[in-house]
Amino acid sequence: MGNICYVNYGAQISSKEKGGFGKSHFLSEEYKEGYKKFFEGKNISRYHIEWPEIYLDYQPSEIYGPRHSKLFESEKIAVRYVSADDDSILAAFDDRGMYTDHLTVLCTMYDNVEGTDLRTDFEGFDKLETNYSLKAILAIVNSSVDNFYYANRFATGSLQGDYSHVYPQSVRKFPLPNVDLEGKHSDLDNGQLRKKLSGRSSNQELISSYLMEGGAIQASAAHRCLETACDYLIDKNNELVELNLNLRDHLGNYDAEQGLTNIGFVQPPKNADESMLEQTNEHRSNLRVGDVSLDRESPNTVLVEATARYKPDDEDAHETDQWGYTETEADLIEHFVPVAVDEAGGFANFRETATKTNSLIDRLKAIEVPDVDDVADDLENYLETKERAEELDAKIAKTDDLIDEIVYELYGLIDEEIEVVEEAVGK
């Protein structure tokens, strides 16, 4: 990648003098003339940068590690300096001219920084003339192959939670298929490609029908498809982050509440008297609810499953069964109870720890659920939003798979090699 793109950190926005001002000195939530939109590495996810509505008063002469404005104001790929917790790369595209700091690695075409004071000669990376586009490169960087390469070549897992740093020198070494992009293009235009991406046809059908010729993938057509797929993923991820999937926001303020056990016909778990969930902290130290999951067994039936934790930190899964809800009540239970457990601390009358007089089952039974009539419309809106999010997730996953299949072909990987990659990245 370093043969094609200029790769370096964003600006180090702090005082040149030790003990001087920090980054916050230049940041503002209010826009003034000359201020620049600013984001941080934590705002980067795959194919999306969430602008935090912060502006930067960029004063390169005042800060420790400035970068020429052309680096920020050109089209660029932004890679988060800290990987995801599975050592996968988090990279997105920016064409809004946003500025960022040294916790982001930026990649742009060498032509975009030509004539600036930025150093562009990096040992081992001779500049190459190529027709690669940044969006096609981003699709490859976010592919399973490049994530496999990064995780096995550079990831250290040395940060808390198995995260790793992503350094510019590592990004420069990210591989790109060495292919001739001067060949025949696909007969499909971008609009037709996007329809194929969102349609019902399989990825393999699209590849075999429009990208293959004589048993070999046509690199130029594949490159164009990668560009279009990248654009499609940017759009779909933008749509996805705009959806509010917070159930509490949807339900808003509600007055009427009822106990969980007052809905439908409640059945305790089998052998309940032997279950740790029925014990109090007189039986085990620091006994608390671990995880709670809900399984929609039928339109009117919800199975509540819970695990218990105690000191030492062992877990044992137990289940409580609930039958006889109306479908709307079952919807409410299925989505509200996990929120109550995650929030804990008294929200919805739920606390995660057992006491001398309250077992974990008692804690779960004490959860107060909104009256279904009070929140029915809000719940319906939430469920519709969740359904839309699941549809977008499916389209994103399908397009990710298409990109992977194209990249496998461009690298000429055989089935055994593909299996190694996909097993390593958890596909």
SEZATI-635983 format. One record per residue (C-alpha): residue number from 1; x, y, z. Coordinates in steps of 0.25 Angstrom, whole numbers. Each point is the difference from the previous one (the first is absolute). Example, Ala and Ser with C-alpha at 12.3 -4.5 7.8 and 13.67 -1.06 7.14 Angstrom:
residues 2
@i 1 x 49 y -18 z 31 $
@i 2 x 6 y 14 z -2 $
***
This chain:
residues 427
@i 1 x 0 y 0 z 0 $
@i 2 x 12 y 9 z 3 $
@i 3 x 4 y 0 z -15 $
@i 4 x -14 y 6 z -4 $
@i 5 x -4 y 8 z 12 $
@i 6 x 6 y 11 z 10 $
@i 7 x -2 y -6 z 13 $
@i 8 x 2 y 7 z 14 $
@i 9 x -6 y 4 z 13 $
@i 10 x -9 y 12 z 1 $
@i 11 x 5 y 12 z 7 $
@i 12 x 5 y 0 z 14 $
@i 13 x -8 y 11 z 6 $
@i 14 x 7 y 4 z 13 $
@i 15 x 9 y 11 z 4 $
@i 16 x 15 y 0 z -4 $
@i 17 x 4 y 3 z 14 $
@i 18 x 0 y -11 z 11 $
@i 19 x -12 y 2 z 9 $
@i 20 x -7 y 10 z -9 $
@i 21 x -14 y -1 z -6 $
@i 22 x -7 y -12 z -5 $
@i 23 x -9 y -4 z -11 $
@i 24 x -12 y 6 z 7 $
@i 25 x 6 y 14 z -2 $
@i 26 x -3 y 0 z -15 $
@i 27 x -13 y -7 z 0 $
@i 28 x -14 y 6 z 1 $
@i 29 x -15 y -4 z -1 $
@i 30 x -3 y 13 z -7 $
@i 31 x 4 y 3 z -14 $
@i 32 x 8 y 13 z -3 $
@i 33 x 6 y 4 z -13 $
@i 34 x 12 y -8 z -4 $
@i 35 x -3 y -11 z 9 $
@i 36 x 1 y -15 z -5 $
@i 37 x -9 y -12 z 2 $
@i 38 x 7 y -9 z 9 $
@i 39 x -1 y -15 z 4 $
@i 40 x 8 y -9 z 8 $
@i 41 x 4 y -15 z -2 $
@i 42 x -11 y -5 z 10 $
@i 43 x -10 y 6 z -10 $
@i 44 x 5 y -10 z -11 $
@i 45 x -8 y -13 z -3 $
@i 46 x 0 y -8 z -13 $
@i 47 x -3 y 9 z -12 $
@i 48 x -6 y 11 z 10 $
@i 49 x 6 y 12 z 7 $
@i 50 x -10 y 6 z 10 $
@i 51 x 3 y 15 z 1 $
@i 52 x -1 y 4 z 15 $
@i 53 x -4 y 14 z -4 $
@i 54 x 13 y 5 z 5 $
@i 55 x 8 y 11 z -7 $
@i 56 x 15 y 2 z 0 $
@i 57 x 7 y 14 z 0 $
@i 58 x 12 y -5 z -8 $
@i 59 x 12 y 7 z 3 $
@i 60 x 12 y -8 z -6 $
@i 61 x 11 y 10 z 5 $
@i 62 x -5 y -2 z 14 $
@i 63 x -1 y -15 z 1 $
@i 64 x 10 y -11 z 2 $
@i 65 x -2 y -9 z -12 $
@i 66 x -7 y 8 z -11 $
@i 67 x -4 y -6 z -14 $
@i 68 x -2 y 8 z -13 $
@i 69 x -15 y 3 z -2 $
@i 70 x 0 y -7 z -13 $
@i 71 x 1 y -13 z 7 $
@i 72 x -13 y 3 z 8 $
@i 73 x -8 y 7 z -11 $
@i 74 x 3 y -11 z -11 $
@i 75 x -8 y -13 z -2 $
@i 76 x 6 y -10 z 10 $
@i 77 x -1 y -13 z 7 $
@i 78 x 0 y 1 z 16 $
@i 79 x 4 y -12 z 8 $
@i 80 x -2 y 0 z 15 $
@i 81 x 13 y -1 z 7 $
@i 82 x -6 y -10 z 10 $
@i 83 x -5 y -13 z -7 $
@i 84 x -14 y -6 z 4 $
@i 85 x 1 y -10 z 11 $
@i 86 x 1 y -12 z -10 $
@i 87 x 12 y 7 z -6 $
@i 88 x -7 y 4 z -12 $
@i 89 x 2 y 13 z -8 $
@i 90 x -9 y 12 z 2 $
@i 91 x 1 y 8 z -13 $
@i 92 x -10 y 10 z -6 $
@i 93 x 0 y 10 z -12 $
@i 94 x 0 y 15 z 2 $
@i 95 x -3 y 10 z -11 $
@i 96 x -5 y 12 z 9 $
@i 97 x 14 y 6 z 3 $
@i 98 x -1 y -4 z 15 $
@i 99 x 12 y 2 z 9 $
@i 100 x 5 y -10 z 10 $
@i 101 x 11 y -3 z 10 $
@i 102 x 12 y -10 z 1 $
@i 103 x -10 y -11 z 5 $
@i 104 x -4 y -2 z -15 $
@i 105 x 9 y -5 z -11 $
@i 106 x -4 y 7 z -13 $
@i 107 x 2 y -5 z -14 $
@i 108 x -1 y 8 z -13 $
@i 109 x 6 y 0 z -14 $
@i 110 x 14 y 6 z -1 $
@i 111 x -5 y 10 z -11 $
@i 112 x -9 y 6 z 11 $
@i 113 x 12 y 4 z 9 $
@i 114 x 9 y 4 z -12 $
@i 115 x 7 y 13 z 2 $
@i 116 x -2 y 0 z 15 $
@i 117 x 11 y -1 z 11 $
@i 118 x -5 y -14 z 4 $
@i 119 x 11 y -11 z -2 $
@i 120 x -4 y -9 z -10 $
@i 121 x 12 y -9 z -2 $
@i 122 x -1 y -12 z 9 $
@i 123 x 11 y -11 z -1 $
@i 124 x -5 y -12 z -7 $
@i 125 x -12 y 7 z -7 $
@i 126 x 3 y 5 z -14 $
@i 127 x -12 y 7 z -5 $
@i 128 x -8 y -7 z -11 $
@i 129 x -9 y 6 z -10 $
@i 130 x -13 y -8 z 1 $
@i 131 x -15 y 2 z -3 $
@i 132 x -3 y -5 z 14 $
@i 133 x -11 y 8 z 6 $
@i 134 x -1 y 3 z 15 $
@i 135 x -14 y -6 z 1 $
@i 136 x 5 y -13 z -6 $
@i 137 x 12 y 0 z 9 $
@i 138 x -9 y 2 z 12 $
@i 139 x -8 y -12 z -4 $
@i 140 x 12 y -8 z 0 $
@i 141 x 5 y 5 z 13 $
@i 142 x -13 y -3 z 7 $
@i 143 x 0 y -14 z -7 $
@i 144 x 3 y -13 z 7 $
@i 145 x 13 y -2 z -7 $
@i 146 x 6 y 13 z 5 $
@i 147 x -6 y -2 z 14 $
@i 148 x 7 y -14 z 0 $
@i 149 x 13 y 6 z -4 $
@i 150 x -1 y 11 z 10 $
@i 151 x -4 y -9 z 12 $
@i 152 x 11 y -10 z -4 $
@i 153 x 11 y 10 z -4 $
@i 154 x -1 y 12 z 9 $
@i 155 x -11 y -2 z 11 $
@i 156 x 6 y -1 z 14 $
@i 157 x -13 y -1 z 9 $
@i 158 x 8 y 7 z 10 $
@i 159 x -10 y 11 z 3 $
@i 160 x -11 y -4 z 11 $
@i 161 x -11 y -8 z -7 $
@i 162 x 9 y -6 z -11 $
@i 163 x 0 y 13 z -8 $
@i 164 x 13 y 3 z -8 $
@i 165 x 6 y 13 z -5 $
@i 166 x -1 y 3 z -15 $
@i 167 x 13 y 7 z -4 $
@i 168 x 3 y 8 z -13 $
@i 169 x 12 y -9 z -3 $
@i 170 x -10 y -12 z 1 $
@i 171 x -11 y 6 z -9 $
@i 172 x 11 y 3 z -11 $
@i 173 x 3 y -15 z 0 $
@i 174 x -15 y -4 z -2 $
@i 175 x 0 y -8 z -13 $
@i 176 x -8 y 4 z -12 $
@i 177 x -2 y -10 z -12 $
@i 178 x 10 y 3 z -11 $
@i 179 x -9 y 0 z -12 $
@i 180 x -1 y 7 z -13 $
@i 181 x -12 y 10 z 1 $
@i 182 x 1 y 4 z -15 $
@i 183 x -9 y -12 z -5 $
@i 184 x -14 y -1 z -3 $
@i 185 x -11 y 6 z 9 $
@i 186 x -13 y -7 z 4 $
@i 187 x -12 y 3 z -9 $
@i 188 x -8 y 5 z 12 $
@i 189 x 0 y 14 z 4 $
@i 190 x 1 y 5 z 14 $
@i 191 x -15 y 1 z 1 $
@i 192 x -2 y -14 z -5 $
@i 193 x 11 y -6 z 9 $
@i 194 x -7 y 7 z 12 $
@i 195 x -13 y -7 z -3 $
@i 196 x 7 y -13 z -1 $
@i 197 x 6 y 2 z 14 $
@i 198 x -13 y 3 z 6 $
@i 199 x -8 y -11 z -8 $
@i 200 x -2 y -14 z 2 $
@i 201 x 11 y -6 z -9 $
@i 202 x 11 y -7 z 7 $
@i 203 x 14 y 5 z 0 $
@i 204 x 5 y -11 z -8 $
@i 205 x -10 y 2 z -11 $
@i 206 x 5 y 15 z 0 $
@i 207 x 14 y -4 z -1 $
@i 208 x -1 y -11 z -10 $
@i 209 x -9 y 8 z -9 $
@i 210 x 7 y 14 z 0 $
@i 211 x 14 y -1 z 5 $
@i 212 x 5 y -14 z -5 $
@i 213 x 5 y -3 z -14 $
@i 214 x 7 y -12 z -5 $
@i 215 x 0 y -6 z 15 $
@i 216 x 8 y 13 z 5 $
@i 217 x -5 y 12 z 7 $
@i 218 x 1 y 13 z -8 $
@i 219 x 8 y 9 z 9 $
@i 220 x -5 y 13 z -6 $
@i 221 x -15 y -4 z 1 $
@i 222 x 3 y -6 z 14 $
@i 223 x 6 y 14 z 4 $
@i 224 x -12 y 7 z -4 $
@i 225 x -9 y -10 z 7 $
@i 226 x 8 y 3 z 13 $
@i 227 x -1 y 15 z -1 $
@i 228 x -15 y -2 z -2 $
@i 229 x -1 y -10 z 12 $
@i 230 x 8 y 10 z 9 $
@i 231 x -10 y 11 z -4 $
@i 232 x -12 y -9 z 3 $
@i 233 x 6 y -4 z 14 $
@i 234 x 3 y 15 z 3 $
@i 235 x -15 y 3 z -3 $
@i 236 x -6 y -12 z 8 $
@i 237 x 9 y 2 z 12 $
@i 238 x -4 y 15 z 0 $
@i 239 x -15 y -4 z 0 $
@i 240 x 3 y -10 z 11 $
@i 241 x 6 y 9 z 10 $
@i 242 x -12 y 10 z -2 $
@i 243 x -9 y -11 z 5 $
@i 244 x -3 y 2 z 15 $
@i 245 x 0 y -14 z 6 $
@i 246 x 0 y 5 z 15 $
@i 247 x -13 y -6 z 5 $
@i 248 x -1 y 10 z 12 $
@i 249 x 0 y 11 z -10 $
@i 250 x -11 y -6 z -8 $
@i 251 x -9 y -2 z 12 $
@i 252 x 3 y 13 z 6 $
@i 253 x -7 y 4 z 13 $
@i 254 x -11 y -10 z 5 $
@i 255 x -8 y -1 z 12 $
@i 256 x -7 y -13 z 1 $
@i 257 x 9 y -12 z 4 $
@i 258 x -3 y -14 z 4 $
@i 259 x 9 y -11 z 6 $
@i 260 x 6 y -10 z -10 $
@i 261 x -8 y -11 z 7 $
@i 262 x -13 y 6 z -2 $
@i 263 x 0 y -2 z -15 $
@i 264 x -4 y -13 z -5 $
@i 265 x 2 y -14 z 6 $
@i 266 x 13 y -1 z 8 $
@i 267 x 7 y -13 z 2 $
@i 268 x 13 y -2 z 8 $
@i 269 x 12 y -8 z -5 $
@i 270 x 1 y -15 z 2 $
@i 271 x 7 y -3 z 13 $
@i 272 x -1 y 14 z 4 $
@i 273 x 3 y -3 z 14 $
@i 274 x 14 y -5 z -4 $
@i 275 x 3 y 12 z -9 $
@i 276 x 10 y 10 z 4 $
@i 277 x -10 y 11 z -5 $
@i 278 x -9 y -4 z 12 $
@i 279 x 11 y 2 z 10 $
@i 280 x 3 y 13 z 8 $
@i 281 x 14 y 6 z 4 $
@i 282 x -1 y -8 z 13 $
@i 283 x 3 y -12 z -9 $
@i 284 x 11 y 6 z -9 $
@i 285 x 8 y 13 z 1 $
@i 286 x -2 y 11 z -10 $
@i 287 x -11 y -8 z -7 $
@i 288 x -6 y 8 z -12 $
@i 289 x -7 y -1 z -13 $
@i 290 x 11 y -3 z -11 $
@i 291 x -7 y 0 z -14 $
@i 292 x -15 y 0 z -4 $
@i 293 x -4 y -4 z -14 $
@i 294 x -14 y -2 z -5 $
@i 295 x -5 y -10 z -11 $
@i 296 x -13 y 2 z -7 $
@i 297 x -4 y -14 z -1 $
@i 298 x -14 y 3 z -7 $
@i 299 x -8 y 13 z -2 $
@i 300 x -6 y -1 z 14 $
@i 301 x 12 y -7 z 8 $
@i 302 x 13 y 6 z 5 $
@i 303 x 11 y -8 z 7 $
@i 304 x 8 y 8 z 10 $
@i 305 x 14 y -6 z 2 $
@i 306 x 9 y 5 z 11 $
@i 307 x 14 y -3 z 5 $
@i 308 x 5 y 3 z 14 $
@i 309 x 14 y 5 z 4 $
@i 310 x 6 y -1 z 14 $
@i 311 x 13 y 1 z 6 $
@i 312 x 9 y -6 z -5 $
@i 313 x -5 y 4 z -14 $
@i 314 x -6 y -13 z -5 $
@i 315 x -13 y 0 z -8 $
@i 316 x -11 y -10 z -1 $
@i 317 x -12 y 1 z -10 $
@i 318 x -14 y -2 z 5 $
@i 319 x -13 y 3 z -6 $
@i 320 x -14 y 5 z 4 $
@i 321 x -12 y -3 z -10 $
@i 322 x -11 y 10 z -3 $
@i 323 x -13 y -4 z -7 $
@i 324 x -13 y 6 z -4 $
@i 325 x 3 y 14 z -4 $
@i 326 x -7 y 8 z -11 $
@i 327 x 9 y 2 z -12 $
@i 328 x 2 y 15 z 3 $
@i 329 x 3 y -3 z 15 $
@i 330 x 10 y -11 z -5 $
@i 331 x 6 y 11 z -9 $
@i 332 x 2 y 9 z 12 $
@i 333 x 6 y -10 z 9 $
@i 334 x 9 y -5 z -10 $
@i 335 x 6 y 14 z -3 $
@i 336 x -2 y 7 z 14 $
@i 337 x 6 y -10 z 10 $
@i 338 x 14 y 0 z -7 $
@i 339 x 0 y 15 z 1 $
@i 340 x -4 y -1 z 15 $
@i 341 x 11 y -10 z 3 $
@i 342 x 11 y 8 z -7 $
@i 343 x -4 y 13 z 7 $
@i 344 x -2 y -6 z 13 $
@i 345 x 2 y 9 z 12 $
@i 346 x -15 y 1 z 3 $
@i 347 x -5 y 3 z -14 $
@i 348 x -13 y -7 z -2 $
@i 349 x 2 y -4 z 15 $
@i 350 x 11 y -10 z -4 $
@i 351 x 13 y -2 z 8 $
@i 352 x 10 y -10 z -4 $
@i 353 x 5 y -5 z 13 $
@i 354 x -7 y -10 z 10 $
@i 355 x -2 y 4 z 14 $
@i 356 x -4 y -8 z 13 $
@i 357 x -14 y 0 z -4 $
@i 358 x 0 y 2 z -15 $
@i 359 x 5 y -11 z -9 $
@i 360 x 4 y 3 z -15 $
@i 361 x -14 y -6 z -4 $
@i 362 x -6 y 10 z 10 $
@i 363 x 8 y 11 z -7 $
@i 364 x -5 y -4 z -14 $
@i 365 x -15 y -2 z 5 $
@i 366 x 1 y 14 z 5 $
@i 367 x 3 y 7 z -13 $
@i 368 x -11 y 10 z -3 $
@i 369 x -5 y 0 z -14 $
@i 370 x -8 y 11 z -7 $
@i 371 x -14 y -2 z -2 $
@i 372 x -2 y -5 z -14 $
@i 373 x -11 y 9 z -3 $
@i 374 x 8 y 12 z 4 $
@i 375 x 11 y -3 z -9 $
@i 376 x -6 y -8 z -11 $
@i 377 x 2 y 10 z -11 $
@i 378 x 14 y 4 z 4 $
@i 379 x 4 y -15 z 1 $
@i 380 x -5 y -2 z -14 $
@i 381 x 8 y 11 z -5 $
@i 382 x 13 y -6 z 7 $
@i 383 x -3 y -14 z -6 $
@i 384 x -1 y 7 z -14 $
@i 385 x 13 y 7 z 2 $
@i 386 x 6 y -13 z 5 $
@i 387 x -5 y -7 z -12 $
@i 388 x 6 y 10 z -10 $
@i 389 x 13 y -1 z 7 $
@i 390 x 0 y -15 z -2 $
@i 391 x -3 y 2 z -14 $
@i 392 x 12 y 10 z -2 $
@i 393 x 9 y -10 z 8 $
@i 394 x -3 y -11 z -10 $
@i 395 x 3 y 9 z -12 $
@i 396 x 13 y 5 z 6 $
@i 397 x 4 y -15 z 3 $
@i 398 x -4 y -4 z -14 $
@i 399 x 9 y 11 z -6 $
@i 400 x 11 y -3 z 10 $
@i 401 x 0 y -14 z -5 $
@i 402 x 0 y 5 z -15 $
@i 403 x 12 y 8 z 3 $
@i 404 x 7 y -12 z 6 $
@i 405 x -3 y -9 z -12 $
@i 406 x 5 y 10 z -10 $
@i 407 x 13 y 3 z 9 $
@i 408 x 2 y -16 z 0 $
@i 409 x -1 y 0 z -15 $
@i 410 x 10 y 12 z -2 $
@i 411 x 10 y -7 z 9 $
@i 412 x -2 y -14 z -6 $
@i 413 x -3 y -7 z 13 $
@i 414 x -4 y -14 z 0 $
@i 415 x -11 y -6 z 8 $
@i 416 x 10 y -5 z 11 $
@i 417 x 6 y 14 z 2 $
@i 418 x -14 y 6 z 0 $
@i 419 x -4 y -9 z 11 $
@i 420 x 12 y 4 z 8 $
@i 421 x -3 y 14 z -1 $
@i 422 x -15 y -1 z 3 $
@i 423 x 3 y -9 z 12 $
@i 424 x 10 y 10 z 5 $
@i 425 x -9 y 12 z -1 $
@i 426 x -12 y -7 z 6 $
@i 427 x -9 y -1 z -13 $
***
